[in-house]
Amino acid sequence: MAATPNEARLPVRVRRIAHEAWDRLRNLTTASPARFAVLVFATLIALFTALFSLPAASATGQRIPFADALFSAVSTICVTGLSTINMYSDLSPLGRVITYIGVNVGALGVLTLASILGLVISKRLGLRAKLIAAGDSNPLRAHGGPVNEGQTVRLGEVGQLLRTVALSTLVIEAALAVLIYPSLIIGGIHPLVALWEAPYYAAMAFTNTGFIPNADGLTPFAQDYFLLTVLMAGVFLGSIGFPVIFTLWRHYWRFRLWSLHAKLTIITTVVLFFVGAGVILLLEYDNPLTFGSMDAWDTTFQAFFLSAMTRSGGFSVIDIGDLNGATLIVGSMLMFVGGGSASTAGGIKVTTLAVLALAVFSEAKGRPSVQAFGRRIPSDVQRVALSVVAWGATIVALSTVTISRITDAPIEHVLFDVVSGFATVGLSTGLTAELPDPAVYVMAATMFMGRIGTVTLAAAVAASSRSQLYALPVERPIVG
């Protein structure tokens, strides 16, 4: 039978609609890469929510409640580590594989992942997409303001940076798995089971997630200092950021050739690591529920381990709920700062803290500009740093008030878990596992906003950037 005219025109219409949709998607990758990045992350979360909702992903063969499936998907893709279910006993082997894949996908980072997908779709990275992809490598590339010739030339290194992300993830996780495997065997894990758990631990360390592949967690390995040190090293490598790894790969230990971003990231991370450990040690050494029952060596080591995990690691040997209230506040401060830009860590980032500290120091010294290591930090970067802190503090405050009102839990426990969610750390006082569904959704939104980054979120909300061709009269309000 001959096709009717309407039936003959149908494939043409379908092709035209598909072509128009494809063009719109391509335009989105170049016209608004930040908004496209948010769309990609939201799509991944929706996909993994559906995967966690599969009966085969549950240990019981029954569907996981939607709120728990959504929270698990957000925590996995955002490499947070918080959970409203037991990620070991409540998930089947398929569910654990889904988790493993999800954290590695999330570890690529929202900006890098969006740039890679944009490259596949548009066959090229437009200038604005390159600027966004390189934004965490150098904030001046993602924001307005003068840039020097060296920064302009290095814009073409974005493709190499993206390759470094994938290669470093594969190599570092493989090396960590090789180092972890013998400790698991010595700890009594069956060799075949350890073949799965070693890569799982490696992925959770480097991605700064902190999920545990066994029922007892790290408790059986509390005295295995080698394993705990390897986990700390994995968390450190994941938290310093891919641009820093890229710099170290090129220049090794030639500190003089490091970028200003790499110098600020490494120095601030190391300082926070030692200062955090010292403060935790002073606050917890006499707490019988945590460090009080340990000898001097164990107490010192566990203080450093906990300080390292607040970088966004999420692993813990002790029960976080047993920490003193003052220690929880200090831990919240460390988690809020987080790790390096373009890393698997969250928080406002250590470079943000460094820039603000340098600005305060320069103001105290009466210097006309903010300087570090022979470089001047422009005012637009300082404004971005202030914006990141303001947005981050606002998100944490709103979430803390909301969840506290819903649960009536102790405020220090709520604050700690909220900051842990915002900074994608994964440490918990035990509150998250007991949250009612409304609070679960609030915490999931907090993790999402914390992972995609406050600056990226602001850029995605803004429809367009406008230039102002005139200047208003100057008037100085009283400050302070």
N, C-alpha and C positions, 0 to 999 in steps of 0.2 A: 504494500500500500504506500502511495506517495506521501511524503511529509507535508503537513500544512505549512503555510507561510509563517505562522507564529512559531511552530516547532523548528523551522529552519533558521529563524532569527534568534532563537534561544541561546545556542552556543555563542553567537556573536555578542549578545548582551552579557553573558556570563564572563566571556573573555574581557570585555570592556570594563565590567565592574571589578574583576580581579586585577586588571592592569591599573585602574585608578587607585584601588586599595594599596597595591604594591608601591605606586608612586608616592602616595601619602606617607607610607611607612618609611620610604627612603628619604623623603623630605624631613621627616621627624628626626631621623638620625643625625642630620647635619644642621637643621634649623634649631632644634632644641635637644641636644644630647643629654642634658641633665634630666629633662622630663622623660626622655626615652629610657634612661637608666632606671628611674623609678618604676616605669611601666614594666621593664624587664624583671625587676625584683618582685613586683607584685604578681606578675604572671608565674614566676617560679614558685612563689609561696602558694598560689592557687593550685599549681600542679602537684606540689608535694603534699598539700592538704588532702588532695584526692588520693594520693598514693598511701598516705598514712591511714586513710579511711577504709582502705581495702581490708576485707576480713582476713586475707592471707598475711597482712602485715601485723596482725594481732596475735599474741601468744594463745589466746583463747579461741581464736577463729571467729570472734564476733567483732563487729565494727567498733572502733574507738569513738567515743562521743565527739561530736563536731568541734566543740571548744578545745578539747585536748588535742585533736588532730591538727587544728589550725595553730595552736600554740606550739606544738612539736615542729610543724613546718616552718614557722617563723623563727623559732630558736635554732633550727638546723640550718636554714638558708642564711640567717643572720649570724651564724657561728657563735651563738650566745652560750648555750650549755645549760640554761635553766629548763626545767621540765615540770609539768603537772602530773606526769606519769613516771613509772619506773622504766627508763629506756632500756633496761636489760630484761627484767622479768615480764613486762607487759608487751614487749615486742617479740615477734617471731624472728628467725634468722633473716627472712626477707625484709622485715622492718629494720633490722640493724644494717643490712646492706643499703637500704634506702637512706638511712641516716648517714652512713659513710659517704655515699655519693653526694648527698646534699651538702655536707659540710665542706667538701672539696670544691663543689660548684660555688658555694657562698664565699669560700676563701679567696677566690679570684678577685673579689671586690666588685661593688656595683659599678664603679666607673670603668674598670678594666673590662668587665664582662660586657657592659653596654657598648664599649668601643669595638670589641671583637665582633659582636653580633652586628653592629652597625657596619663594620667592614665587610662582613659576609653579604649583608643585604644591599648596601650601596656600591659594593665593589671598590670602595675607596674611603679613606678617612678625610672628611672635609676639614678645613682649617679650624672651625669652631669645635669640631669633635676632637681634633688633636689637642686643642687648648684645654678642653675638659679632661681628656685622658692624661695630659701632662700636669694637670693642676696640682695633684698631691706631690709631684716631683719638685715643683717650684710654684708656690702660690702666685707669683707674678704672672705666670702663664695663663692662669684661669681668671684673672681679674685685670681691670684696667690699670693703666699707669705705665710709666716708662720702663722699658727693658733694655738691657745692654745687648751688644752684638752677639756675645757668646750665648746668651739665652735664646736669641732668635735662631742661631745656627742649630742649637741643640733640639729645636722643635722637631727636626727630622728624625730624632732618636726614639720617638714614641713607639714605632714598630719594633725596634730592638728591645725597648722596655717591656712591651707586651710579651715578646718571646721569652724574656728573662723571667717573667712572672710564671709562665707555664713550666719552664725548665727548672727553675729553682724549687718550685713546689714539688715536682717529681723527684728531683735529686735529694732534696733535704728530707722529705718524708721517707724515701728509701733508705737513706743513711741512718735516720733515727730508728727505723724498724729493725735494721741489722743490729744496732746497739742494744735495743730493748729486748730482742728475742732471747739471748742467753739468760737475762735476769728473770724472765718469765719461767723458763725451764727450771732454774734454780729455785724459784718460788713455788714449785710444785704444779705448774700448769702443764698439761699434756702437750707434747711437742706438736701434734697436729692442731690442737686448739690454739697454741701459741702462734702458729703460722697465720692465723686470722687476727688474734689479739694484738700482735706486735704492730702490723700496719695500722690497726684501728687506733692504738695508743699514739702512734706517730702522727696520724692525721689529726687527732684531737689536740695534740700538743702544738703542732705547727699552725693549725688553724685557730688556735686559742679557744677551742670550744669546751673541752673538759668532760665530755660524756665518757662513761666507764663501761667496758665491754664485759664486766663480770659482776656477780652479785655482791661481793665483799668490797668492791672498789679498791682503793690504794691501801687499805688497812693491812693486808698481808705483807705489803712492801714498805711499811713504815720505817723499817731499819735498813732498807736497801738504798743506801745513799747514792750508789751509782745510777740506779734507775731513776731516782728522784732528780738527780743532777742532769741526766739526759732529758727528762721532761722539762726541766727549767731551761735548758739550752734550746729545746724546740720552741718553747713559748717565747723566749727572747728573740730567736730568729724570725718567728712569725710576727712579733709585735714591733720590730724596728721598721718594717715597711719595705716594699719591693724597690722603691727608689734608692733606699740606703743599701740594700743588697746589690742593686745594680752598680752603685758607686764602689762598694767594696770589691765587687767582681772585677771592675776595671782598674782600680788603683790600689787594691790590697791595703797595706798598712801605711801607705804614704799619706799621712794626715794632711799635709800641705795641699794635696791635690783634691781632697774631699770637697764636696759642695757645702755651702753654709747649712743647707737643710740636713745633710748627713752629720755634720759636726754637732749641731744643736740637738738632733735626735739621740745620738749615742751618748753625749755628755749628760743630757737631762735624764735619760733612761737610767744610766748608771747611778747618778746622784739619787734619784728617787728610790732605786733598788736598795741602796745602803741606808739611806735615811729612813725609809719605810721599815726595813728590818730592825733598825735600832729602836725606833719608837714602839713597834710591836713587841719587841723583847722587853722593854721597860714596862709596858702595860700588862704583859701576860706572864712574866716569869714566875709570879707567885699565885697564879690562878690554878687551883687544883684540878679543874675540869679540862684544862688545855696543857700548858707547859709546866705547871707546878709539880707534876709527878715525874718529869723527865730530868735527866742529868744535864750538866752545863752544855755538853756538846750537842745533845739532841735538841735542847731548847734553842740554842743559837742557830742550828741548821734549819729547824722548822720555822723559825722567825724569818730567815732568808727565803725559805720555800714559799711561805705565805705571802711575803712581799712580792716575790716574782709572780705569783698567781694573780695578784691584784692588777698586774699589767694587762690582764684579760685572759689569763690561762684557764681558770675555773677548776683546777684540780685542788683537792684538799685532803690532808691526812686526818686532821682534827675535825670535830663537829663545829661548824661556824656558829651555830646557835649558842654554843657555850662560851663564846668570847665575851669579854667585858663590854659594856656599852660604849666606853671611850674607845676601845679598839675597833668596834664596829664603825664609829664615826671616822676614825683615821682610815680604816679600810675603804669607806665610802669616798673619802677625799682622793685616795690613791686611784681607785677605780674610775672616778669621774675624769681624772686626767687621762688615763688609758695609755695607749702605745703610740706608735709612729703613724704618720699619714700614709695612706695607700697601703695599709697593712691589714692583717687579719684581726687586729685589735680594734677596740672601739674607744669611746670617750672623746673628750675634746681634743686630744692628741698632745703629745709632749712638746711639739714645736709651738703650739698655741700658747702653752704655759711659758715656754722660753721667750717668745716674742713679748708677751705681756711683762714678764720679769725684767727683760732688757729695757722696755719702755719706762717702767717705774724707776729703774736704776738711772737711766739717762735723764729723766725728769729731776730726780734727786740731785744729780750732778750738775744740772743746769745746762746740759748739752742740747744744741739745737736739733739734733737728729739722733735716731736710734742706730747704734753701731755694734758690730760683732765681728771679730776676726778680720778686720780690715774691710768690712763691707757695710754699706748703709742699708737699713731695712726701711723701705718706703712707707708712707703713711697709710696707703690703701691696704697693705698687709696687716698693719696694726688694727685698722678698722675691721677687717675680716676676723682677726683674732678676738676682738671684743664682741663681735656679732655671734661667733661660735659659742663663746662662754655664756652670753645672754640667752641665746636660744636653748642651749643645753640646760642651763639652770632653770629656765622657764618650764621646759618639758619635765624635768625631774620634780620640780615643785608641784606642778599640776597633778602629775601621776601619784606622787606621794600623798597629797591631800585627798585625792579621790579614793585611792585604795585604802587609806587609813579610815576614811569615812565608811567605806563598805565593810571592812573587816573588824574595825576597832582593835587591831593588833598594836603592840608596842611600837611607837613611832620610829625608834632606832632600827627595829627589824624591818619595818616597811621601807624606810629610807635606804637601808643597805640593799634590799632586794630590788628596789626600783633603780638605784644607781647601777647595780649589777646588770639589770636588764638593759638600761640605756647604754651603758658602756660595753655591752655584749661580753660580760665577764663569765657569768655562770655560777659564781659562788652564791650560796643561799643559806639563810638562817633556818630554813625549813618552812618558811611562810608560803613560798610560791606553790609548793605541792598541795597546800590546803586552801588555795584561793577559790572562792565561788566564781561561777561563770562570768558575771559582770566584771569582776576584778581581773579575770584571765584575759578578757578582751582589752582591758586598759593596759595590762602589762605587755601584751602582744604588740599593741600600737606603739608603746614606748620602745620596745626592742627594734621595731621597724624603723622608727624615726632616728634612733640612735645609730643603727647600722648604715643607713644610706647617707648619713651625714647631714648636719644642720645646714651647711652651706649649699649642698646639693639640693636639699629640700627647698630652701629659699629660692634657689635658681629655677627649680622646676615649677614653683608656684607663680613666679613672675612671668607674665606673658611675653614681655619684651623689655629690652633695656633702652632707655631714652637718654640722649645727650642733652645737656643744658647749655645753651649758647649765650647765657648771660650770668652775671654775678650779682647777688643781693648785697645790700649794705651790711657791714660787719657790726655786731654788737655782742659784747661778752657778758654772759650770765655769771652769777656768783656760783662757784663750784667748791664743795668741800666745807 
